[in-house]
Amino acid sequence: MIASGRGATVTDVDGREYVDYGCSYGPLILGHAHPAVVEAVRDAAGRGTSFGALTEAGAELAERVVDAVPSIEMVRFVNSGTEATMSAIRLARAATGRDRVLKFEGCYHGHADGLLVAAGSGVATLALPDSPGVPAAYAEQTLLAPYNDLAAVEAVFAAHPGEIACVIVEPIAGNMGVVPPAPGFFEGLREICDRDGALLFFDEVITGFRAAYGGTQQALGVLPDLTALGKVIGGGLPVGAYGGPRALMERMAPVGDVYQAGTLSGNPLAMAAGRATLDALRAHECAYARLERGLREAAAAAGATVSVARAGSTLTPFFRDAAPRDYAEARGSDTARFARFHCSDARRGGTPPAEPVRGVVRLARARRGGDRSHPGGGGGSAAGGLTARATHPLSGAGVFPAPGARAPAPGSPEEESVHCRSRRATRILVQR
Ligand SMILES: Cc1ncc(COP(=O)(O)O)c(C=O)c1O
């Protein structure tokens, strides 16, 4: 049971301190109790906790989202990622007049009934392919394909022409462990959707303001029709959002005819925390490549075969010799070894995420009392076992390299500087 958190660490009720790799499943990109976020929440709470109306903080957070995320012209705030994906799918169905949704095996999009089909995250960890209580009629509307498999997507569309409202996808899969998209995967999805009249829906609940400030879509250059956000944009308070082109978003009530509402949506505390988080992010140094390098060095020192898949600040050490390309490969990694790593790191005061859930990293120092033995500190290893090898060509980069570009060695100082440069470029775009 956790009593408190500060920066990169949490303390349990018995006073034991842990390095926190989980970060509340992702929102705490700045770490626990970041002073700017605490101050923003305190200030907002002193002026009233809910109005059921727009606030200045809400309007300013919306402006930051619209400025940063290339495909979003209009955004609607809700209270969770689940609400965001669920509501956006309703909009996709209304806009296309179709019922079916295509999702990818191992991708998790929240716990709405129709999306709890071959989901990753806790569902995969518990080896529950579906949840009891989901009506078969809902699940039937959901079609499945393996991640990174365009031929399978083509086959699904061929079997259901003109029936699919949208393709929902984690643009960097995170809920089966980090699995970056294969080159050309999203260009292919975009083309298939356009040909069939389906909408492309990026679930950037994890990747928004992580893979790059403007989300994976900014890094990829492929624009979806709909985007879901959550986690980071609430700075640790309950939030979700969905957005897209104005013409599409204006189908939502009260302007349009598609109903969705929420008593606490746009809550001023969450809006203030999100605004403070995004402002701090724009001004922050980059640290993610250092953690990846530390894990690689630790694995090599331990003689362990580990591939570290990383995209921006999401990261998974896979106990296999190359990073996986899909759910089947992710599940084929040495999970017994991962379990030993997990337990060993937990004993040493870390809280690594349970596979296949992704690790998410916060920009807070993970060094306690000058101890550099933690993988993030670049020293010794908890990785017991095998040789660090090359990983997926995309996974080492903070954002995606230009097509044909030589990727710097994963975790190298050169790679770290690419990541830093890309963040600076992002910052310039955002300030434009
Ligand atoms: C990609 C993705 N989408 C949606 C969700 C659901 O978000 P929430 O837990 O805020 O409902 C999650 C949660 O982890 C997620 O990882």
The ligand as an SDF file (V2000), in Angstrom:
LIG
                    3D

 16 16  0  0  0  0  0  0  0  0999 V2000
   -3.9140    2.9140  -25.1540 C   0  0  0  0  0  0  0  0  0  0  0  0
   -4.9410    3.0540  -24.0590 C   0  0  0  0  0  0  0  0  0  0  0  0
   -6.1710    3.4770  -24.3750 N   0  0  0  0  0  0  0  0  0  0  0  0
   -7.1270    3.6310  -23.4500 C   0  0  0  0  0  0  0  0  0  0  0  0
   -6.8670    3.3590  -22.1280 C   0  0  0  0  0  0  0  0  0  0  0  0
   -7.9440    3.5350  -21.1050 C   0  0  0  0  0  0  0  0  0  0  0  0
   -7.6520    4.6520  -20.3030 O   0  0  0  0  0  0  0  0  0  0  0  0
   -8.2890    4.7780  -18.8310 P   0  0  0  0  0  0  0  0  0  0  0  0
   -7.6080    3.7410  -17.9880 O   0  0  0  0  0  0  0  0  0  0  0  0
   -7.9650    6.1890  -18.4370 O   0  0  0  0  0  0  0  0  0  0  0  0
   -9.7450    4.5250  -18.9670 O   0  0  0  0  0  0  0  0  0  0  0  0
   -5.6040    2.9030  -21.7470 C   0  0  0  0  0  0  0  0  0  0  0  0
   -5.3080    2.5960  -20.3500 C   0  0  0  0  0  0  0  0  0  0  0  0
   -4.2530    2.1580  -19.9800 O   0  0  0  0  0  0  0  0  0  0  0  0
   -4.6120    2.7390  -22.7390 C   0  0  0  0  0  0  0  0  0  0  0  0
   -3.3980    2.2950  -22.4400 O   0  0  0  0  0  0  0  0  0  0  0  0
  1  2  1  0
  2  3  1  0
  2 15  2  0
  3  4  2  0
  4  5  1  0
  5  6  1  0
  5 12  2  0
  6  7  1  0
  7  8  1  0
  8  9  2  0
  8 10  1  0
  8 11  1  0
 12 13  1  0
 12 15  1  0
 13 14  2  0
 15 16  1  0
M  END
$$$$
